[in-house]
Every structure is written in structure tokens, then in C-alpha cells.
Amino acid sequence: MAGMPLSIRFDPALLDRLRRGAAGRGTTPSGLAQRLVDEGLRSQEFPGTVFRDGPSGRRAGLAVGPDLWEVVAALRDSELRGDGAVEVAARDMDLPLGMVRMALAYYGAYPEEIDTEIAENERASEEGLRSWESQQRLLA
């Protein structure tokens, strides 16, 4: 489904920066503007959230801390439930309780995004382990 059109007038210097930024990222100015608006709105809705590039692509993270998927994975893997899981994750990750709760709220709004990032990390970890085990067999 195609997006709905919206006409926006940009300051010439800002438009030039947008075009250069898009070219440097292999995307269109429209695509980059849409991504930046989406990320900006999410950052306002979930204060303390930033977006960064990495090996697995663009992802949400805490401004001073781990990626949001890492916080959610810690909550998911906890033997505790409810506030106990939140408190232990905050302690173990050295994060304020509010940041762990914000990561949980972000997950509530974007579960597919976070679940995909967790699954990708698990796949990469398993692949790395298989590679290491193969190397160890070769050297044994």
C-alpha cells in the first residue's frame, strides 16, 4: 500500500542537507525524511529512546544504555514476572527503573520490531557458536 502524499516546504539549506544525507545512505530524500519523522515521533512518545545504526540495521536503544531489544530480552528471560522482573533487569543492567519500564512500553507499541531483533540476535549467536565449534573440531 502506497503512503499518502504530503507536501512540505523545506528551507533550502535543510533540503540540501536532506538530499546529501539521503544520497550518503543510498535512499531517497522522501524515504529519509519519512524515517526521521517516524523516529522523531517515537523519541517524543518514548523519551530516552534514540535510533542507531549497527550490524543488524537501524534499531531503537536507550540514549545512555543498551538497545531496547536487549532490555526486553532480559525481561523475557527472567524467571521473575511483573515488577520483580523489571527491578532485577534494572539492577542487572544498571538502568533506572523508568528506563526499563519505558523499554517495556515501547515493546507494547512495537512488538513485531523488537521480536524480530531478538530473533535475529539469537540466530547470529547460534551461527557464531556453530562456527566456533567447527573451528575447535578442526584444531582438536
VOZAMI-982903 format. One line per field, with one value per atom (N, C-alpha, C, O, CB): residue in one letter; atom name; x, y, z. Coordinates in pm, whole numbers, plus 50000, padded with zeros to 5 digits. Atoms other than C-alpha are relative to their C-alpha. Last residue first. Glycine has a CB too. Layout:
rest <- [a; ...] .
atom <- [CA; ...] .
xx <- [X; ...] .
yy <- [Y; ...] .
zz <- [Z; ...] .
REM end
This chain:
rest <- [a; a; a; a; a; l; l; l; l; l; l; l; l; l; l; r; r; r; r; r; q; q; q; q; q; q; q; q; q; q; s; s; s; s; s; e; e; e; e; e; w; w; w; w; w; s; s; s; s; s; r; r; r; r; r; l; l; l; l; l; g; g; g; g; g; e; e; e; e; e; e; e; e; e; e; s; s; s; s; s; a; a; a; a; a; r; r; r; r; r; e; e; e; e; e; n; n; n; n; n; e; e; e; e; e; a; a; a; a; a; i; i; i; i; i; e; e; e; e; e; t; t; t; t; t; d; d; d; d; d; i; i; i; i; i; e; e; e; e; e; e; e; e; e; e; p; p; p; p; p; y; y; y; y; y; a; a; a; a; a; g; g; g; g; g; y; y; y; y; y; y; y; y; y; y; a; a; a; a; a; l; l; l; l; l; a; a; a; a; a; m; m; m; m; m; r; r; r; r; r; v; v; v; v; v; m; m; m; m; m; g; g; g; g; g; l; l; l; l; l; p; p; p; p; p; l; l; l; l; l; d; d; d; d; d; m; m; m; m; m; d; d; d; d; d; r; r; r; r; r; a; a; a; a; a; a; a; a; a; a; v; v; v; v; v; e; e; e; e; e; v; v; v; v; v; a; a; a; a; a; g; g; g; g; g; d; d; d; d; d; g; g; g; g; g; r; r; r; r; r; l; l; l; l; l; e; e; e; e; e; s; s; s; s; s; d; d; d; d; d; r; r; r; r; r; l; l; l; l; l; a; a; a; a; a; a; a; a; a; a; v; v; v; v; v; v; v; v; v; v; e; e; e; e; e; w; w; w; w; w; l; l; l; l; l; d; d; d; d; d; p; p; p; p; p; g; g; g; g; g; v; v; v; v; v; a; a; a; a; a; l; l; l; l; l; g; g; g; g; g; a; a; a; a; a; r; r; r; r; r; r; r; r; r; r; g; g; g; g; g; s; s; s; s; s; p; p; p; p; p; g; g; g; g; g; d; d; d; d; d; r; r; r; r; r; f; f; f; f; f; v; v; v; v; v; t; t; t; t; t; g; g; g; g; g; p; p; p; p; p; f; f; f; f; f; e; e; e; e; e; q; q; q; q; q; s; s; s; s; s; r; r; r; r; r; l; l; l; l; l; g; g; g; g; g; e; e; e; e; e; d; d; d; d; d; v; v; v; v; v; l; l; l; l; l; r; r; r; r; r; q; q; q; q; q; a; a; a; a; a; l; l; l; l; l; g; g; g; g; g; s; s; s; s; s; p; p; p; p; p; t; t; t; t; t; t; t; t; t; t; g; g; g; g; g; r; r; r; r; r; g; g; g; g; g; a; a; a; a; a; a; a; a; a; a; g; g; g; g; g; r; r; r; r; r; r; r; r; r; r; l; l; l; l; l; r; r; r; r; r; d; d; d; d; d; l; l; l; l; l; l; l; l; l; l; a; a; a; a; a; p; p; p; p; p; d; d; d; d; d; f; f; f; f; f; r; r; r; r; r; i; i; i; i; i; s; s; s; s; s; l; l; l; l; l; p; p; p; p; p; m; m; m; m; m; g; g; g; g; g; a; a; a; a; a; m; m; m; m; m] .
atom <- [N; CA; C; O; CB; N; CA; C; O; CB; N; CA; C; O; CB; N; CA; C; O; CB; N; CA; C; O; CB; N; CA; C; O; CB; N; CA; C; O; CB; N; CA; C; O; CB; N; CA; C; O; CB; N; CA; C; O; CB; N; CA; C; O; CB; N; CA; C; O; CB; N; CA; C; O; CB; N; CA; C; O; CB; N; CA; C; O; CB; N; CA; C; O; CB; N; CA; C; O; CB; N; CA; C; O; CB; N; CA; C; O; CB; N; CA; C; O; CB; N; CA; C; O; CB; N; CA; C; O; CB; N; CA; C; O; CB; N; CA; C; O; CB; N; CA; C; O; CB; N; CA; C; O; CB; N; CA; C; O; CB; N; CA; C; O; CB; N; CA; C; O; CB; N; CA; C; O; CB; N; CA; C; O; CB; N; CA; C; O; CB; N; CA; C; O; CB; N; CA; C; O; CB; N; CA; C; O; CB; N; CA; C; O; CB; N; CA; C; O; CB; N; CA; C; O; CB; N; CA; C; O; CB; N; CA; C; O; CB; N; CA; C; O; CB; N; CA; C; O; CB; N; CA; C; O; CB; N; CA; C; O; CB; N; CA; C; O; CB; N; CA; C; O; CB; N; CA; C; O; CB; N; CA; C; O; CB; N; CA; C; O; CB; N; CA; C; O; CB; N; CA; C; O; CB; N; CA; C; O; CB; N; CA; C; O; CB; N; CA; C; O; CB; N; CA; C; O; CB; N; CA; C; O; CB; N; CA; C; O; CB; N; CA; C; O; CB; N; CA; C; O; CB; N; CA; C; O; CB; N; CA; C; O; CB; N; CA; C; O; CB; N; CA; C; O; CB; N; CA; C; O; CB; N; CA; C; O; CB; N; CA; C; O; CB; N; CA; C; O; CB; N; CA; C; O; CB; N; CA; C; O; CB; N; CA; C; O; CB; N; CA; C; O; CB; N; CA; C; O; CB; N; CA; C; O; CB; N; CA; C; O; CB; N; CA; C; O; CB; N; CA; C; O; CB; N; CA; C; O; CB; N; CA; C; O; CB; N; CA; C; O; CB; N; CA; C; O; CB; N; CA; C; O; CB; N; CA; C; O; CB; N; CA; C; O; CB; N; CA; C; O; CB; N; CA; C; O; CB; N; CA; C; O; CB; N; CA; C; O; CB; N; CA; C; O; CB; N; CA; C; O; CB; N; CA; C; O; CB; N; CA; C; O; CB; N; CA; C; O; CB; N; CA; C; O; CB; N; CA; C; O; CB; N; CA; C; O; CB; N; CA; C; O; CB; N; CA; C; O; CB; N; CA; C; O; CB; N; CA; C; O; CB; N; CA; C; O; CB; N; CA; C; O; CB; N; CA; C; O; CB; N; CA; C; O; CB; N; CA; C; O; CB; N; CA; C; O; CB; N; CA; C; O; CB; N; CA; C; O; CB; N; CA; C; O; CB; N; CA; C; O; CB; N; CA; C; O; CB; N; CA; C; O; CB; N; CA; C; O; CB; N; CA; C; O; CB; N; CA; C; O; CB; N; CA; C; O; CB; N; CA; C; O; CB; N; CA; C; O; CB; N; CA; C; O; CB; N; CA; C; O; CB; N; CA; C; O; CB; N; CA; C; O; CB; N; CA; C; O; CB; N; CA; C; O; CB; N; CA; C; O; CB; N; CA; C; O; CB; N; CA; C; O; CB; N; CA; C; O; CB; N; CA; C; O; CB; N; CA; C; O; CB; N; CA; C; O; CB; N; CA; C; O; CB; N; CA; C; O; CB; N; CA; C; O; CB; N; CA; C; O; CB; N; CA; C; O; CB; N; CA; C; O; CB; N; CA; C; O; CB; N; CA; C; O; CB; N; CA; C; O; CB; N; CA; C; O; CB] .
xx <- [49986; 54148; 50087; 50109; 49863; 49875; 54210; 50023; 50132; 49999; 49888; 53948; 50132; 50229; 49990; 49984; 53697; 50119; 50193; 49872; 49941; 53758; 50019; 50118; 49911; 49859; 53700; 50068; 50181; 50015; 49932; 53373; 50149; 50229; 49941; 49989; 53262; 50070; 50149; 49861; 49896; 53344; 50019; 50133; 49965; 49871; 53140; 50114; 50214; 50004; 49969; 52846; 50135; 50212; 49889; 49964; 52860; 50036; 50134; 49885; 49866; 52865; 50049; 50165; 50002; 49908; 52563; 50144; 50232; 49966; 49992; 52376; 50098; 50174; 49862; 49926; 52457; 50018; 50126; 49927; 49858; 52351; 50085; 50196; 50019; 49950; 52018; 50150; 50226; 49923; 49989; 51956; 50057; 50140; 49864; 49886; 52033; 50021; 50134; 49982; 49879; 51796; 50125; 50223; 49999; 49981; 51522; 50127; 50200; 49877; 49959; 51562; 50029; 50130; 49891; 49862; 51554; 50052; 50168; 50010; 49912; 51242; 50146; 50232; 49961; 49991; 51068; 50092; 50169; 49860; 49910; 51154; 50015; 50126; 49948; 49865; 51001; 50099; 50206; 49998; 49943; 50699; 50143; 50230; 49914; 49950; 50630; 50065; 50163; 49887; 49931; 50614; 50053; 50172; 50116; 50041; 50370; 50057; 49994; 50044; 50145; 50396; 49948; 49849; 49935; 50031; 50769; 49849; 49804; 50053; 49964; 50799; 49967; 49913; 50150; 50108; 50612; 50026; 49933; 49987; 50117; 50857; 49882; 49810; 49962; 49969; 51152; 49883; 49849; 50129; 50017; 50989; 50029; 49958; 50094; 50144; 50953; 49972; 49879; 49933; 50045; 51322; 49850; 49804; 50032; 49952; 51408; 49957; 49922; 50155; 50078; 51190; 50042; 49959; 50010; 50125; 51353; 49917; 49856; 49919; 50111; 51688; 49873; 49852; 49975; 50089; 51946; 49898; 49861; 49930; 49962; 52246; 49922; 49979; 50152; 49954; 52167; 50044; 50081; 49889; 49898; 52145; 50058; 50175; 49941; 49879; 51965; 50111; 50224; 49969; 49942; 51715; 50130; 50230; 49901; 49940; 51655; 50067; 50178; 49894; 49877; 51602; 50070; 50192; 49969; 49899; 51352; 50132; 50239; 49949; 49956; 51157; 50112; 50213; 49881; 49917; 51140; 50055; 50171; 49919; 49875; 51015; 50095; 50215; 49972; 49904; 50761; 50133; 50238; 49941; 50051; 50582; 50112; 50218; 49910; 50103; 50736; 49962; 49992; 49875; 50101; 51051; 49898; 49921; 50066; 50084; 51250; 49888; 49791; 50084; 50002; 51381; 49910; 49805; 49954; 49921; 51438; 49998; 50044; 50142; 50057; 51157; 50070; 50007; 50009; 50129; 51268; 49938; 49884; 49904; 49970; 51629; 49870; 49864; 50081; 49952; 51509; 50032; 50004; 50125; 50117; 51307; 50042; 49973; 49927; 50076; 51614; 49880; 49853; 49953; 49922; 51826; 49928; 49931; 50139; 50022; 51556; 50076; 50030; 50043; 50124; 51565; 49974; 49919; 49883; 50113; 51930; 49875; 49884; 50027; 50009; 52161; 49887; 49807; 49982; 50023; 52236; 49985; 50019; 49878; 49880; 52261; 49977; 49940; 50033; 49900; 52015; 50132; 50238; 49949; 50003; 51830; 50111; 50220; 50015; 49921; 51801; 49977; 49912; 50148; 50028; 51588; 50086; 50108; 49850; 50077; 51733; 49985; 50063; 50066; 50042; 51871; 49912; 49822; 49926; 50082; 52045; 49966; 50029; 49872; 50133; 52166; 49908; 49789; 49936; 49988; 52533; 49865; 49851; 50081; 49913; 52454; 50000; 49940; 49955; 49965; 52280; 50091; 50163; 50068; 49861; 52126; 50017; 49942; 50094; 49989; 51790; 50141; 50199; 49898; 49925; 51735; 50004; 49970; 50146; 49975; 51482; 50078; 50047; 49867; 49881; 51510; 50036; 50140; 49980; 49881; 51158; 50115; 50097; 49967; 49924; 50914; 50131; 50236; 50028; 50095; 50644; 50068; 50008; 49931; 50085; 50889; 49904; 49879; 49923; 49916; 51150; 49921; 49947; 50120; 49980; 50881; 50083; 50056; 50067; 50127; 50780; 50011; 49958; 49889; 50022; 51141; 49872; 49870; 49996; 49912; 51197; 49983; 49986; 50146; 50045; 50894; 50084; 50030; 50005; 50124; 50991; 49948; 49909; 49892; 49965; 51349; 49876; 49879; 50076; 49935; 51235; 50028; 50004; 50130; 50101; 50989; 50060; 49999; 49939; 50088; 51252; 49896; 49868; 49932; 49926; 51500; 49913; 49912; 50129; 49983; 51249; 50071; 50033; 50076; 50131; 51149; 50010; 49951; 49900; 50031; 51513; 49865; 49852; 49998; 50053; 51567; 49980; 49969; 49865; 50146; 51791; 49957; 50040; 49947; 50058; 52150; 49848; 49787; 50052; 50059; 52263; 49934; 49873; 49899; 49898; 52503; 49951; 50030; 50053; 49904; 52248; 50107; 50148; 50065; 50064; 51982; 50097; 50105; 49875; 50013; 52208; 49939; 49982; 49916; 49866; 52304; 49995; 50060; 50095; 49959; 51939; 50137; 50157; 50003; 50082; 51837; 50041; 50055; 49850; 49949; 52125; 49925; 49985; 49990; 49869; 52020; 50061; 50115; 50095; 50027; 51660; 50130; 50140; 49916; 50044; 51775; 49973; 50008; 49874; 49882; 51972; 49964; 50043; 50061; 49906; 51676; 50123; 50167; 50046; 49900; 51429; 50103; 50138; 50066; 49879; 51180; 50081; 50082; 50083; 49900; 50824; 50116; 50099; 49938; 49930; 50617; 50101; 50171; 50070; 49908; 50356; 50058; 49984; 49930; 50002; 50203; 50103; 50220; 50028; 49910; 50118; 49978; 49868; 49978; 50078; 49954; 50097; 50192; 49896; 50028; 50167; 49918; 49905; 50128; 49922; 50143; 49958; 49843; 49984; 50084; 50000; 50089; 50177; 49904] .
yy <- [50108; 46927; 49887; 49790; 49944; 49985; 47233; 49887; 49877; 50132; 49999; 47140; 50003; 49939; 50119; 50138; 47047; 49991; 49892; 49954; 50080; 47385; 49854; 49790; 50006; 49964; 47573; 49914; 49868; 50148; 50056; 47390; 50027; 49939; 50059; 50144; 47472; 49932; 49840; 49939; 50023; 47841; 49850; 49803; 50070; 49970; 47849; 49971; 49910; 50147; 50109; 47675; 50021; 49927; 49988; 50117; 47925; 49881; 49812; 49962; 49979; 48220; 49881; 49843; 50124; 50012; 48086; 50017; 49943; 50104; 50143; 48035; 49976; 49879; 49946; 50066; 48391; 49851; 49796; 50020; 49965; 48533; 49932; 49888; 50152; 50068; 48347; 50026; 49933; 50045; 50142; 48465; 49920; 49832; 49944; 50014; 48824; 49854; 49806; 50087; 49983; 48798; 49985; 49925; 50138; 50122; 48655; 50009; 49911; 49976; 50106; 48941; 49872; 49806; 49975; 49972; 49200; 49893; 49853; 50139; 50028; 49041; 50023; 49944; 50090; 50147; 49034; 49961; 49865; 49940; 50049; 49405; 49848; 49797; 50040; 49946; 49511; 49941; 49894; 50154; 50073; 49281; 50046; 49964; 50021; 50134; 49414; 49925; 49854; 49917; 50053; 49783; 49859; 49835; 50093; 49928; 49960; 49937; 49943; 50144; 50007; 49716; 50066; 50021; 50063; 50134; 49686; 49984; 49923; 49894; 49998; 50062; 49864; 49857; 50034; 49927; 50033; 50006; 49992; 50143; 50087; 49766; 50066; 49999; 49964; 50104; 49983; 49903; 49859; 49924; 49937; 50272; 49898; 49895; 50124; 49989; 50048; 50064; 50023; 50083; 50136; 49958; 50001; 49933; 49905; 50035; 50327; 49858; 49832; 50012; 49930; 50421; 49964; 49959; 50148; 50073; 50157; 50062; 49991; 49997; 49955; 50334; 49919; 49879; 50152; 49902; 50117; 50048; 49973; 49940; 49870; 49922; 50115; 50213; 50022; 49920; 49626; 50140; 50222; 50011; 50074; 49378; 50082; 50067; 49872; 50019; 49626; 49935; 49984; 49912; 49868; 49742; 49986; 50051; 50089; 49954; 49385; 50135; 50158; 50010; 50077; 49273; 50044; 50058; 49848; 49958; 49553; 49927; 49988; 49975; 49864; 49492; 50044; 50099; 50100; 50011; 49116; 50137; 50148; 49940; 50066; 49176; 49987; 50010; 49862; 49901; 49430; 49937; 50001; 50074; 49874; 49164; 50093; 50100; 49973; 49935; 48820; 50131; 50153; 49909; 49923; 48652; 50058; 50060; 50112; 50099; 48377; 50068; 50004; 49913; 49999; 48646; 49889; 49859; 50135; 50113; 48555; 49989; 49890; 50013; 50126; 48778; 49880; 49780; 49992; 50018; 49072; 49866; 49795; 50115; 50027; 49031; 49980; 49892; 50117; 50138; 49002; 49963; 49852; 49979; 50087; 49323; 49853; 49774; 50025; 49985; 49510; 49904; 49836; 50147; 50065; 49375; 50006; 49911; 50064; 50145; 49462; 49926; 49822; 49948; 50036; 49822; 49850; 49792; 50075; 49999; 49857; 49955; 49879; 49909; 50103; 49913; 50026; 50118; 49864; 50138; 50226; 49908; 49944; 49991; 50039; 50601; 49858; 49836; 50100; 49897; 50715; 49969; 49985; 50138; 49897; 50385; 50099; 50061; 49938; 50026; 50196; 50108; 50209; 49990; 49912; 50163; 49959; 49841; 49997; 50053; 49992; 50104; 50199; 49874; 49890; 50056; 49945; 49865; 50109; 49893; 49760; 50106; 50115; 49943; 50054; 49430; 50105; 50079; 49941; 50114; 49534; 49942; 49891; 49892; 50107; 49871; 49885; 49894; 49953; 50102; 50201; 49897; 49927; 50064; 50008; 50397; 49888; 49791; 49979; 50099; 50524; 50002; 50108; 50027; 49950; 50701; 49888; 49774; 50046; 50090; 50644; 50073; 50187; 49943; 50078; 50844; 49901; 49836; 49927; 49921; 50978; 49913; 49820; 50104; 50083; 50725; 50073; 50039; 49857; 50086; 50927; 49918; 49890; 49906; 49915; 51201; 49916; 49946; 50100; 49946; 50952; 50093; 50100; 50075; 50107; 50768; 50049; 50015; 49878; 50018; 51091; 49891; 49906; 49964; 49883; 51168; 49988; 50020; 50126; 50014; 50814; 50117; 50099; 49990; 50112; 50837; 49987; 49973; 49870; 49957; 51185; 49888; 49914; 50039; 49905; 51071; 50050; 50068; 50118; 50072; 50762; 50094; 50060; 49935; 50083; 50964; 49926; 49920; 49900; 49911; 51228; 49919; 49947; 50102; 49957; 50957; 50090; 50076; 50073; 50115; 50794; 50038; 49994; 49890; 50031; 51129; 49885; 49891; 49966; 49897; 51231; 49973; 49992; 50139; 49877; 50897; 50104; 50069; 49973; 49991; 50622; 50129; 50206; 49992; 50081; 50505; 49997; 49895; 49861; 50120; 50639; 49910; 49809; 50039; 50070; 50904; 49871; 49786; 50088; 50056; 51007; 49919; 49814; 50113; 50112; 51050; 49933; 49811; 50047; 50110; 51264; 49877; 49764; 50043; 50057; 51482; 49881; 49779; 50106; 50066; 51532; 49934; 49821; 50099; 50120; 51607; 49922; 49800; 50037; 50099; 51852; 49868; 49761; 50054; 50043; 52033; 49895; 49795; 50120; 50090; 52041; 49948; 49831; 50071; 50126; 52191; 49897; 49780; 50021; 50063; 52463; 49865; 49770; 50093; 50052; 52541; 49930; 49828; 50113; 49896; 52567; 49945; 49827; 50043; 49999; 52291; 50124; 50174; 49873; 49905; 52313; 50003; 50028; 50143; 49925; 52004; 50093; 50053; 49903; 49900; 51846; 50079; 50134; 50094; 49881; 51530; 50096; 50060; 49967; 49887; 51225; 50115; 50138; 50049; 49883; 50921; 50115; 50135; 50038; 49900; 50613; 50115; 50131; 50053; 49878; 50333; 50098; 50098; 50064; 49882; 50000; 50123; 50137; 50000] .
zz <- [49899; 51811; 49950; 50021; 50038; 49925; 51587; 50100; 50157; 50073; 50092; 51329; 50074; 50033; 49906; 50050; 51596; 49907; 49910; 49927; 49892; 51768; 49956; 49992; 50127; 49988; 51442; 50105; 50086; 50035; 50118; 51385; 50006; 49975; 49871; 49978; 51742; 49883; 49904; 50021; 49900; 51687; 50024; 50033; 50132; 50063; 51366; 50097; 50059; 49954; 50094; 51531; 49933; 49915; 49892; 49922; 51820; 49909; 49933; 50095; 49945; 51582; 50080; 50071; 50086; 50113; 51393; 50047; 50003; 49891; 50032; 51720; 49886; 49888; 49964; 49891; 51827; 49972; 49992; 50134; 50016; 51488; 50109; 50081; 50006; 50119; 51506; 49982; 49956; 49875; 49965; 51864; 49884; 49904; 50042; 49911; 51761; 50039; 50043; 50125; 50081; 51466; 50085; 50042; 49930; 50080; 51689; 49915; 49902; 49908; 49907; 51939; 49922; 49946; 50107; 49960; 51658; 50097; 50088; 50065; 50115; 51507; 50038; 50001; 49879; 50013; 51847; 49885; 49897; 49977; 49896; 51892; 49993; 50008; 50138; 50022; 51561; 50101; 50062; 50011; 50114; 51599; 49973; 49944; 49873; 49965; 51950; 49884; 49904; 50053; 50119; 51853; 50024; 50008; 49960; 50121; 52091; 49872; 49767; 50008; 50012; 52382; 49874; 49816; 50119; 50048; 52320; 49982; 49885; 50098; 50142; 52358; 49938; 49828; 49981; 50068; 52690; 49849; 49770; 50058; 49999; 52808; 49928; 49853; 50144; 50099; 52707; 49988; 49879; 50038; 50132; 52900; 49890; 49789; 49986; 50025; 53207; 49862; 49793; 50111; 50027; 53185; 49970; 49879; 50120; 50134; 53153; 49963; 49848; 49992; 50102; 53449; 49858; 49768; 50020; 50021; 53669; 49888; 49809; 50128; 49916; 53621; 49968; 49854; 49980; 50061; 53450; 50101; 50192; 49876; 49944; 53582; 49933; 49887; 49983; 50114; 53353; 50042; 49959; 49895; 50075; 53642; 49885; 49850; 49946; 49918; 53869; 49917; 49916; 50124; 49974; 53608; 50078; 50045; 50077; 50125; 53490; 50020; 49971; 49888; 50021; 53850; 49872; 49869; 49995; 49901; 53919; 49979; 49988; 50141; 50035; 53597; 50094; 50050; 50006; 50121; 53660; 49961; 49921; 49883; 49962; 54016; 49882; 49896; 50057; 49951; 53893; 50040; 50030; 50119; 49945; 53691; 50044; 49983; 50116; 50081; 53643; 50068; 50185; 49982; 49927; 53768; 49903; 49782; 50083; 49933; 53596; 50078; 50118; 50094; 49854; 53366; 50054; 49997; 50052; 49949; 53001; 50152; 50208; 49953; 50049; 52873; 50062; 50097; 49846; 49933; 53086; 49962; 50048; 49964; 49858; 52971; 50078; 50164; 50062; 49991; 52609; 50145; 50188; 49911; 50012; 52651; 50011; 50075; 49867; 49876; 52777; 49999; 50097; 50019; 49896; 52491; 50135; 50213; 50011; 50009; 52237; 50109; 50157; 49862; 49932; 52362; 49994; 50088; 49939; 50092; 52265; 50075; 50172; 49876; 50103; 52558; 49901; 49918; 50063; 49960; 52754; 49880; 49768; 50086; 49927; 52754; 50050; 50165; 50120; 50029; 52490; 50068; 50008; 50044; 49897; 52523; 49972; 49928; 50143; 49881; 52200; 50103; 50076; 49966; 49887; 51890; 50119; 50144; 50037; 49888; 51584; 50110; 50120; 50054; 49914; 51238; 50112; 50087; 49918; 50057; 51082; 50102; 50208; 49942; 50033; 51227; 49940; 49920; 50124; 50090; 51214; 49958; 49847; 50065; 49951; 51365; 49903; 49796; 50140; 50099; 51302; 50065; 50160; 49877; 50046; 51584; 49899; 49897; 50118; 50107; 51700; 49948; 49925; 49885; 50115; 52031; 49896; 49926; 50040; 50112; 52308; 49891; 49857; 49943; 49968; 52630; 49891; 49897; 50129; 49967; 52599; 50048; 50127; 50107; 49906; 52444; 50034; 49980; 49941; 49930; 52264; 50109; 50212; 49901; 49916; 52172; 50082; 50199; 49913; 49893; 52053; 50091; 50211; 49940; 49901; 51857; 50117; 50232; 49935; 49929; 51684; 50106; 50216; 49900; 49914; 51596; 50081; 50199; 49916; 49884; 51468; 50096; 50218; 49954; 49920; 51240; 50127; 50236; 49919; 49934; 51120; 50090; 50204; 49893; 49895; 51052; 50074; 50196; 49942; 49890; 50862; 50117; 50233; 49952; 49934; 50650; 50118; 50225; 49900; 49923; 50574; 50075; 50191; 49906; 49881; 50472; 50086; 50208; 49960; 49911; 50237; 50128; 50237; 49930; 49942; 50084; 50099; 50207; 49888; 49899; 50033; 50069; 50190; 49936; 50058; 49861; 50110; 50227; 49926; 49997; 49988; 49934; 49886; 50146; 50106; 49948; 50001; 49969; 50010; 49940; 50283; 49897; 49932; 50106; 49923; 50152; 50062; 50102; 50108; 50096; 49890; 50071; 50022; 49917; 50069; 50157; 49904; 49899; 49925; 49905; 50374; 49936; 49962; 50118; 49979; 50078; 50094; 50069; 50057; 50124; 49982; 50014; 49971; 49884; 50014; 50341; 49875; 49880; 49994; 49903; 50384; 49989; 49996; 50143; 50051; 50063; 50093; 50046; 49985; 50112; 50183; 49940; 49903; 49893; 49943; 50512; 49890; 49905; 50086; 49940; 50332; 50061; 50051; 50109; 50101; 50105; 50059; 50007; 49911; 50018; 50399; 49901; 49910; 50139; 49919; 50345; 49970; 49858; 49976; 50049; 50218; 50099; 50218; 49981; 49894; 50286; 49934; 49841; 50102; 50052; 50056; 50117; 50198; 49899; 49915; 50190; 49945; 49927; 50151; 50030; 49981; 50098; 50148; 49856; 50039; 50143; 49974; 50050; 50110; 49899; 50150; 49943; 49822; 50060; 50010; 49898; 50109; 50153; 49860; 50000; 50000; 50000; 50084; 50122] .
REM end
